[in-house]
Amino acid sequence: MNNRTKLSLIITTFLAAYFIPFGRANIQQALVESFLMLQEYAREHVLFCLVPAFFIAGAISVFVNQAAVMKYFGAQARKVVSYSIASISGIILAVCSCTVLPLFAGIYKRGAGIGPATAFLYSGPAINVLAILLTARVLGPELGIARAIGAVLFSILIGLAMSFLFRKEEQTRNSQSNNFTLDIDETERPLWKNAIYFLTLVLILIFAAWGKPKEMAGLWYAVFNIKWYLTGILLLILAIQLWQWFKKDELHEWIDQTWFFAWQILPLLFAGVLVAGFLMGRPATNAGIIPANWIQTALGGNSLWANLLASVSGALMYFATLTEIPILQGLLGAGMGKGPALALLLAGPALSLPNMLVIRSVIGTKKMLTYVMLVVVMATVSGMIYGVF
């Protein structure tokens, strides 16, 4: 952190402390909400979502050959292959807009092009197959289908747009990556061992984060009942893999890289959650300083303003995996239009204020703002088109 950034933080903190009327009841309630949201996030998402994701990101950084990343996600990779893989990644990873961040940072740091990397960044939380199915069941099959189609198309179009807009920077970055040589000898460990190792890490993330369903029946609930047994078995398999297949110096480097991603992401993430909680409140309460009825009134119909407001609101709010569905169910019941509902579905799970802060730290302000603008504009247009039909 440079001196200019430190000075900006000091000035911002001073101005907030000086001018915010903390004596007002609604400000006090919003402050309490911000910390309750942080507590809720820490209890429900950090240990079983973010921590496994950090270890996966560290593993990507250390054990994934840069040549392999460049082959499938680099600037010279075949676009059909790279964008196809990136755009469907969310089917496997049931992650939220924050849990996907260390994975995105890992593949981008390893040499992935900005196009495939941002396609992966969007698809991770947006094309969650569980969220798609629950959307169709709770909000109606037409919204579920529209969400699925829109999410796949979005990830590809956003990736292609980012690749085109930043093509010169990517050419420079790609030329630098081509001059980089790896210290890890690939011949020491077969590809199939690395594949099994990463599959084990991903399965640990999936089952550790497996949420409790509302209905006490069905496959989802059956898996939930045994999720810790499955996670325990996978952890035992992982321990055997680490003992048999990896060297001590590799494991030390893995831990170092995991800590690097955690230190880079967690402080910004927690700060963003506090701000989002202060503005909007927790999803279950909507007790932030922005009244929920303002949003509900403004989101009726299918006007450009309603769709744009839904996209921007969704982009700023934090949605844990699947929480956007009950929120939208309540908003639709209060008179929200179907078009704005789709706009929020397409923008909300893939973006949040904490998410934006971390993306900026990985790819810079200009690329972050471009990515956010693309998501908001495309969600707005999609909402308007859907609302018409």
C-alpha positions in Angstrom: 0.0 0.0 0.0 1.6 3.3 -1.1 1.6 6.5 0.9 -1.1 8.1 -1.3 -3.5 5.2 -0.6 -2.8 5.4 3.1 -3.5 9.1 3.1 -6.7 8.6 1.2 -7.8 6.0 3.8 -7.0 8.3 6.7 -8.9 11.2 5.1 -11.9 9.1 4.3 -12.0 7.6 7.8 -11.7 11.1 9.3 -14.5 12.6 7.1 -16.8 9.6 7.9 -16.2 9.9 11.6 -16.7 13.7 11.5 -19.8 14.0 9.4 -21.9 10.7 9.8 -24.7 11.4 12.3 -24.2 8.3 14.4 -26.8 9.5 16.9 -29.7 8.9 14.5 -31.6 5.6 15.0 -31.5 4.5 11.3 -27.7 5.1 11.1 -27.2 3.0 14.3 -29.4 0.3 12.9 -27.5 0.3 9.6 -24.2 0.0 11.5 -25.5 -2.9 13.5 -26.7 -4.5 10.3 -23.3 -4.1 8.7 -21.6 -6.0 11.5 -24.4 -8.6 11.7 -23.9 -9.2 7.9 -20.1 -9.6 8.5 -20.8 -12.0 11.3 -23.2 -14.0 9.1 -20.7 -14.0 6.3 -17.9 -15.2 8.6 -20.0 -18.0 10.1 -21.6 -19.3 6.9 -19.0 -18.7 4.1 -15.4 -18.2 5.3 -14.6 -21.6 6.7 -16.4 -23.8 4.3 -16.4 -21.7 1.1 -13.5 -19.3 1.1 -10.9 -21.3 2.9 -11.1 -24.3 0.5 -11.2 -21.8 -2.4 -8.0 -20.2 -1.2 -6.3 -23.6 -1.1 -7.5 -24.3 -4.6 -6.1 -20.9 -5.8 -2.8 -21.6 -4.1 -2.7 -25.0 -5.8 -3.4 -23.5 -9.2 -0.6 -21.0 -8.7 2.0 -23.6 -7.7 1.0 -26.9 -9.4 -0.7 -25.9 -12.6 1.8 -25.6 -15.4 1.7 -22.2 -17.0 2.0 -23.7 -20.4 -1.2 -25.6 -19.8 -3.0 -22.5 -18.7 -1.8 -20.6 -21.7 -2.8 -23.5 -23.9 -6.5 -23.4 -22.8 -6.9 -19.8 -21.4 -4.0 -17.8 -22.9 -4.2 -15.2 -25.7 -3.1 -17.8 -28.3 -5.6 -20.4 -27.2 -8.4 -21.4 -29.5 -11.3 -19.3 -28.5 -13.9 -22.1 -28.9 -12.0 -24.2 -26.4 -11.1 -21.5 -23.9 -14.5 -19.8 -23.7 -16.4 -23.1 -23.8 -14.5 -24.3 -20.7 -14.7 -21.0 -18.9 -18.4 -20.4 -19.6 -19.6 -23.7 -18.1 -17.3 -23.7 -15.1 -20.1 -22.6 -12.8 -21.9 -25.8 -13.4 -19.3 -27.6 -11.3 -18.5 -24.9 -8.7 -21.5 -23.8 -6.7 -19.8 -20.6 -5.5 -20.9 -17.0 -4.8 -19.4 -13.9 -6.3 -16.8 -13.7 -3.5 -15.8 -17.4 -3.3 -14.9 -17.4 -7.0 -12.4 -14.6 -6.5 -9.3 -16.6 -5.3 -9.9 -19.1 -8.2 -10.1 -16.2 -10.7 -6.9 -14.6 -9.2 -5.2 -17.9 -9.4 -5.7 -18.6 -13.1 -5.1 -15.0 -14.1 -1.9 -14.9 -12.1 -0.9 -18.1 -13.9 -1.2 -16.5 -17.3 -4.8 -16.8 -18.4 -6.0 -14.2 -20.8 -8.3 -11.4 -19.6 -11.1 -12.8 -21.8 -11.3 -16.4 -20.6 -10.4 -15.3 -17.0 -13.3 -12.8 -16.8 -15.6 -15.4 -18.6 -14.7 -17.8 -15.7 -15.1 -15.0 -13.2 -18.7 -14.4 -14.4 -19.7 -18.0 -15.0 -18.5 -19.3 -11.6 -21.4 -17.8 -9.5 -23.8 -17.1 -12.4 -24.1 -20.6 -14.0 -24.6 -22.4 -10.7 -26.7 -25.4 -11.8 -28.3 -25.6 -8.4 -29.3 -21.9 -8.5 -30.7 -22.3 -12.0 -32.9 -25.3 -11.0 -34.1 -23.5 -7.8 -34.9 -20.4 -9.8 -37.0 -22.5 -12.2 -38.8 -24.2 -9.3 -39.5 -21.1 -7.1 -39.8 -18.3 -9.6 -41.1 -20.2 -12.6 -39.5 -22.2 -15.5 -39.4 -19.2 -17.8 -37.2 -17.2 -15.5 -35.0 -20.3 -14.8 -34.5 -21.0 -18.6 -33.9 -17.3 -19.3 -31.3 -17.1 -16.5 -29.5 -20.2 -17.7 -29.3 -19.0 -21.4 -28.4 -15.4 -20.3 -25.7 -16.5 -18.0 -23.9 -18.7 -20.6 -24.1 -16.1 -23.3 -23.0 -13.3 -20.8 -19.9 -15.1 -19.8 -18.8 -15.6 -23.4 -19.7 -12.1 -24.6 -18.2 -10.4 -21.6 -15.0 -12.4 -22.1 -14.8 -11.6 -25.8 -15.5 -7.9 -25.1 -12.8 -7.7 -22.4 -10.3 -9.5 -24.7 -11.0 -7.1 -27.5 -11.0 -3.9 -25.4 -7.7 -4.8 -23.7 -6.0 -6.6 -26.6 -2.9 -4.4 -26.7 -2.3 -4.9 -23.0 -2.9 -8.6 -23.4 -0.4 -8.8 -26.2 2.3 -7.3 -24.0 1.4 -9.5 -21.1 1.4 -12.6 -23.3 4.8 -11.8 -24.6 6.1 -11.5 -21.1 4.5 -14.8 -20.1 6.1 -16.5 -23.1 9.5 -15.5 -21.7 8.8 -17.0 -18.3 10.1 -20.4 -17.5 8.8 -22.7 -14.7 11.0 -24.2 -12.1 8.7 -27.2 -11.5 9.7 -30.3 -13.4 6.5 -31.7 -14.9 7.9 -35.2 -15.5 8.1 -35.8 -11.7 4.4 -36.1 -11.3 2.0 -37.5 -14.0 -0.8 -35.4 -15.2 -3.4 -37.8 -13.9 -2.1 -37.3 -10.3 -2.5 -33.6 -10.6 -6.0 -34.0 -12.0 -7.1 -36.3 -9.1 -5.5 -33.9 -6.6 -7.5 -30.9 -8.0 -10.7 -32.9 -8.3 -10.3 -33.8 -4.6 -9.9 -30.1 -3.7 -12.9 -29.1 -5.7 -15.1 -31.9 -4.2 -14.0 -30.8 -0.7 -15.2 -27.2 -1.6 -18.5 -28.5 -3.0 -19.4 -30.8 -0.1 -18.1 -28.5 2.7 -20.3 -25.7 1.3 -23.3 -27.9 0.7 -26.3 -25.9 2.1 -29.3 -27.2 3.9 -32.4 -27.3 1.7 -35.8 -26.1 2.9 -37.5 -29.4 2.0 -36.5 -32.3 4.2 -36.5 -34.8 1.3 -34.8 -35.4 -2.0 -31.3 -36.0 -3.2 -30.1 -32.5 -2.1 -31.2 -33.2 1.5 -29.8 -36.8 1.4 -26.3 -35.4 0.4 -26.6 -32.7 3.1 -27.1 -35.4 5.8 -23.8 -37.1 4.8 -21.8 -34.1 3.6 -19.4 -34.2 6.5 -18.7 -37.9 6.1 -18.0 -37.3 2.4 -15.8 -34.3 3.3 -13.9 -36.3 5.9 -13.2 -39.1 3.4 -12.0 -36.6 0.8 -9.7 -34.9 3.4 -8.3 -38.3 4.2 -7.7 -39.0 0.5 -6.1 -35.5 0.2 -3.8 -36.2 3.1 -2.6 -39.5 1.4 -2.1 -37.7 -1.8 0.0 -35.0 -0.2 2.1 -37.5 1.7 2.7 -39.8 -1.3 2.9 -37.5 -4.3 4.3 -34.1 -3.2 7.6 -32.8 -1.9 7.9 -30.7 1.3 9.2 -27.7 -0.6 6.2 -27.9 -2.9 3.8 -28.1 0.0 5.5 -25.1 1.7 5.1 -23.1 -1.5 1.4 -24.1 -1.7 0.8 -22.8 1.8 2.7 -19.6 1.0 0.6 -19.0 -2.1 -2.6 -19.8 -0.2 -1.7 -17.2 2.4 -0.9 -14.7 -0.3 -4.4 -15.0 -1.8 -6.0 -14.9 1.6 -4.1 -11.8 2.7 -4.9 -10.1 -0.7 -8.6 -10.8 -0.7 -10.0 -11.1 2.9 -9.4 -7.5 4.1 -11.1 -6.0 1.1 -13.8 -8.6 1.2 -14.7 -7.9 4.8 -14.6 -4.1 4.2 -16.9 -4.5 1.3 -19.3 -6.7 3.3 -19.5 -4.0 6.0 -20.3 -1.3 3.4 -22.9 -3.5 1.6 -24.6 -4.3 5.0 -24.6 -0.6 6.0 -26.3 0.4 2.7 -28.7 -2.5 2.0 -28.8 -4.5 5.2 -28.8 -8.2 5.3 -30.9 -10.0 2.7 -33.4 -11.2 5.3 -34.0 -7.8 6.9 -33.3 -5.1 4.3 -32.5 -2.8 7.3 -29.8 -0.7 5.7 -30.0 3.1 5.3 -31.6 2.5 1.8 -35.3 1.6 2.5 -36.4 -1.6 0.8 -39.7 -0.1 -0.3 -37.8 2.5 -2.4 -36.3 -0.3 -4.4 -39.6 -2.2 -4.7 -41.4 0.9 -5.9 -38.8 1.8 -8.4 -38.5 -1.7 -9.9 -42.1 -2.1 -11.0 -42.9 -2.4 -14.8 -40.3 -2.9 -17.5 -38.9 0.6 -18.1 -35.2 1.3 -18.9 -34.9 2.9 -15.5 -36.4 -0.1 -13.6 -34.1 -2.6 -15.4 -31.0 -0.4 -14.9 -31.8 0.1 -11.3 -32.2 -3.6 -10.8 -28.9 -4.3 -12.5 -27.0 -1.6 -10.4 -28.7 -2.7 -7.2 -27.9 -6.3 -7.8 -24.3 -5.4 -8.7 -23.8 -3.5 -5.4 -25.6 -6.0 -3.1 -23.9 -9.1 -1.8 -25.8 -12.4 -2.5 -24.6 -15.6 -0.9 -25.2 -18.6 -3.1 -29.0 -19.1 -3.7 -30.0 -16.2 -1.4 -31.0 -14.1 -4.4 -34.0 -16.4 -5.1 -36.0 -15.8 -1.9 -35.2 -12.1 -2.1 -36.5 -11.9 -5.6 -39.5 -14.0 -4.6 -40.4 -11.3 -2.1 -39.7 -8.4 -4.5 -41.9 -10.1 -7.2 -44.7 -10.5 -4.7 -44.4 -6.8 -3.9 -44.8 -5.8 -7.6 -41.4 -6.0 -9.1 -41.5 -6.5 -12.9 -40.3 -9.8 -14.6 -37.7 -7.9 -16.7 -36.0 -6.2 -13.7 -36.1 -9.6 -11.9 -34.0 -11.2 -14.7 -31.7 -8.2 -14.8 -31.1 -8.6 -11.0 -30.6 -12.4 -11.4 -28.0 -11.8 -14.1 -26.1 -9.0 -12.4 -26.5 -9.8 -8.7 -24.9 -13.2 -8.1 -21.9 -12.4 -10.3 -21.1 -9.0 -8.8 -21.1 -7.3 -5.4 -19.3 -4.4 -3.8 -16.8 -6.7 -2.0 -16.3 -8.6 -5.2 -15.5 -5.3 -7.1 -12.9 -4.3 -4.6 -11.0 -7.5 -4.9 -11.3 -7.7 -8.7 -9.7 -4.2 -8.8 -6.7 -5.5 -6.8 -6.2 -8.3 -9.3 -6.7 -6.7 -12.7 -6.7 -2.9 -11.9 -9.3 -0.2 -11.8 -9.8 0.3 -15.5 -10.5 -3.4 -16.3 -12.6 -3.8 -13.2 -14.9 -0.8 -14.1 -15.1 -2.1 -17.7 -16.1 -5.6 -16.5 -18.8 -4.1 -14.1 -20.1 -1.9 -16.8 -20.4 -4.8 -19.3 -22.3 -6.9 -16.7 -24.7 -4.0 -15.8 -25.4 -3.0 -19.4 -26.0 -6.5 -20.7 -28.2 -7.4 -17.7 -30.3 -4.2 -18.3 -30.7 -5.0 -22.0 -31.6 -8.6 -21.3 -34.1 -7.6 -18.7 -35.9 -5.2 -21.1 -36.0 -7.9 -23.9 -37.3 -10.5 -21.5 -39.9 -8.1 -20.0 -41.3 -7.5 -23.5 -41.8 -11.2 -24.3 
